[in-house]
């Protein structure tokens, strides 16, 4: 199901983390480098997420069944009625010509459980875009990293926020820290444990209803809101 894992010694893990961080700063589009950075710096965070999932009924179900967010397993979302979570996800992916099959594989986790949790965290990313109403531009992706940090405490998320801020124009930076950052911090803290949600079993439910059930407040329009 998952790619073959690579076992690293402590110094090797540090070398991969540093090299990945440097490479990702030079070329932020290198998803493989960002993924490697997340894995080599995120083991303690993924262990905490794994324990939370084991303590949750729905989380245990996910760990037992190990669903994958790949086209063969989520294609039914395209058949869901209008206004459902599944339909919103299908529209999000289709309008951007995205494929759920394009995520880089997890390679640097020690156990099958941790490898699955890291894979799951990577694969639910687009679900979170839909639920929080965030665009896929630089500001939207950076805001989602704030939410991911609040949910999982992955160091890579804050490194991504720092890296994104460097690439902002002055106008974008002001907008991000005045509007998106404070909203994302609260949104990530106030939402339920989103890694313990079996999203695929909620495709048929109303989008606004699942948002309410999971404590999710979509990002307000910066032109209409003063979220500070």
C-alpha positions in Angstrom: 0.0 0.0 0.0 2.8 2.4 1.0 6.2 3.0 -0.5 9.2 1.1 0.9 10.5 2.8 3.9 14.1 4.1 4.4 15.6 3.7 7.8 17.9 6.6 8.8 20.3 7.0 11.6 20.2 10.1 13.7 22.8 12.0 11.7 21.3 10.8 8.4 17.9 12.1 9.5 19.4 15.5 10.4 21.2 15.6 7.1 18.0 14.8 5.1 16.1 17.4 7.1 18.7 20.2 6.5 19.1 19.3 2.9 15.4 19.2 2.3 14.8 22.5 4.1 17.5 24.2 2.0 16.2 22.7 -1.2 12.6 23.6 -0.5 13.5 27.2 0.2 15.3 27.4 -3.2 12.4 25.7 -5.0 9.1 25.7 -3.0 7.5 23.6 -5.8 9.5 20.6 -4.9 6.8 18.6 -3.1 9.2 15.7 -2.5 11.6 17.9 -0.5 8.8 19.4 1.6 7.5 15.9 2.2 10.9 14.7 3.3 11.3 17.6 5.6 7.9 16.9 7.2 8.8 13.3 7.8 12.3 13.8 9.2 11.3 16.5 11.6 7.8 15.3 12.4 8.0 11.9 14.1 7.1 13.1 17.6 4.1 14.9 16.2 2.9 11.9 14.2 3.3 9.7 17.3 1.0 12.1 19.2 -1.5 12.1 16.3 -1.4 8.3 16.2 -2.2 8.1 19.9 -5.1 10.6 19.5 -6.5 8.5 16.7 -6.3 5.3 18.9 -8.3 7.2 21.5 -11.1 8.1 19.1 -13.8 5.7 17.8 -13.6 7.1 14.3 -9.8 7.4 14.5 -9.5 3.7 15.4 -11.8 2.9 12.4 -9.4 4.8 10.1 -6.4 2.9 11.5 -8.1 -0.4 11.1 -9.3 0.1 7.6 -6.5 2.4 6.4 -8.4 4.2 3.6 -6.4 6.0 0.9 -7.4 9.3 -0.6 -6.7 8.1 -4.2 -8.9 8.2 -7.2 -10.0 4.6 -7.0 -11.3 5.1 -3.5 -12.8 8.6 -3.5 -14.4 8.6 -7.0 -17.9 8.3 -5.5 -17.5 11.9 -4.4 -18.2 12.9 -8.0 -21.6 11.3 -7.8 -22.7 13.1 -4.6 -25.6 15.6 -4.8 -25.1 19.3 -4.8 -24.3 21.0 -1.5 -22.7 17.9 0.0 -19.2 17.6 1.2 -18.4 15.1 -1.5 -19.7 17.3 -4.2 -17.7 20.3 -2.9 -14.5 18.2 -2.9 -15.2 16.9 -6.4 -15.7 20.5 -7.6 -12.6 21.7 -5.9 -10.5 19.0 -7.5 -12.1 19.1 -10.9 -12.0 22.9 -11.2 -8.2 22.9 -10.6 -7.5 19.7 -12.6 -6.0 18.2 -9.5 -5.6 14.4 -9.0 -5.6 12.8 -5.5 -3.0 10.4 -6.9 -0.1 12.9 -7.1 1.1 13.0 -3.5 4.7 11.8 -2.9 5.0 8.6 -0.9 6.1 8.5 2.7 9.6 7.0 3.1 11.1 8.0 6.4 8.7 6.7 9.1 9.8 3.9 11.4 6.6 1.8 11.6 3.6 1.0 9.4 1.3 2.9 11.8 3.4 6.1 11.6 3.8 5.7 7.8 0.0 5.5 7.5 -0.6 8.5 9.7 2.0 10.6 7.8 0.3 9.5 4.5 -3.1 10.3 5.9 -2.0 13.7 6.9 -0.7 14.3 3.5 -3.8 13.0 1.7 -6.5 14.8 3.7 -4.9 18.2 2.8 -7.4 18.9 0.0 -10.3 18.0 2.2 -9.1 20.7 4.6 -8.9 23.2 1.7 -12.6 22.5 1.0 -13.7 22.6 4.6 -11.9 25.8 5.5 -12.7 27.5 2.1 -9.1 28.3 1.4 -7.7 28.9 -2.1 -4.6 27.1 -3.4 -2.5 30.2 -4.0 0.5 31.1 -1.8 -1.6 32.8 0.9 -4.2 30.0 1.0 -1.6 27.3 1.3 0.3 29.2 4.0 -2.8 29.8 6.0 -3.6 26.1 5.8 -0.1 25.3 7.2 -1.1 27.4 10.2 -4.2 25.2 10.7 -2.1 22.0 10.2 0.3 23.2 12.8 -2.4 23.9 15.3 -3.9 20.4 14.6 -0.7 18.4 14.5 2.2 20.5 15.8 4.4 19.6 12.8 7.6 21.7 12.8 7.5 21.7 9.0 4.2 23.6 9.0 5.8 26.6 10.8 8.8 26.4 8.6 6.5 26.5 5.6 4.7 29.6 7.0 8.1 31.3 7.5 9.1 30.3 3.9 5.8 31.5 2.5 6.1 34.8 4.3 9.5 35.5 2.7 7.9 35.1 -0.7 5.0 37.4 0.0 4.9 40.9 -1.4 4.5 43.6 1.2 0.8 43.8 0.4 0.4 40.1 0.7 2.3 40.0 4.0 0.1 42.6 5.5 -3.0 40.8 4.4 -1.8 37.5 5.7 -0.8 38.6 9.1 -3.8 41.0 9.6 -6.5 38.6 8.2 -5.5 35.1 7.5 -3.0 34.3 10.3 -5.3 35.3 13.3 -8.3 33.5 11.7 -6.2 30.3 10.9 -4.8 30.2 14.4 -8.3 30.3 16.0 -9.8 28.0 13.3 -7.1 25.3 13.9 -7.5 25.4 17.7 -11.3 25.4 17.7 -11.9 22.6 15.2 -12.3 19.0 16.3 -9.4 16.6 16.0 -9.4 16.5 12.2 -7.0 13.6 11.9 -9.6 11.5 13.6 -12.3 12.2 11.1 -13.2 9.5 8.5 -14.0 12.0 5.8 -14.9 9.5 3.1 -17.9 8.3 5.2 -19.3 11.9 5.3 -19.2 12.6 1.5 -23.1 12.3 1.4 -23.6 14.9 4.2 -24.4 18.6 3.8 -21.2 20.6 3.6 -22.4 23.3 6.1 -23.6 20.6 8.5 -20.2 18.8 8.6 -18.5 22.1 9.1 -20.7 22.7 12.2 -20.3 19.2 13.5 -16.5 19.5 13.3 -16.3 23.1 14.6 -14.9 24.5 11.4 -15.3 28.2 10.6 -14.5 28.8 6.9 -12.1 31.7 6.1 -14.1 35.0 5.9 -13.7 37.0 2.8 -10.9 39.6 3.5 -12.9 42.2 1.6 -15.9 41.8 3.9 -14.3 41.0 7.2 -12.0 42.4 9.9 -10.7 39.3 11.5 -8.0 40.4 13.9 
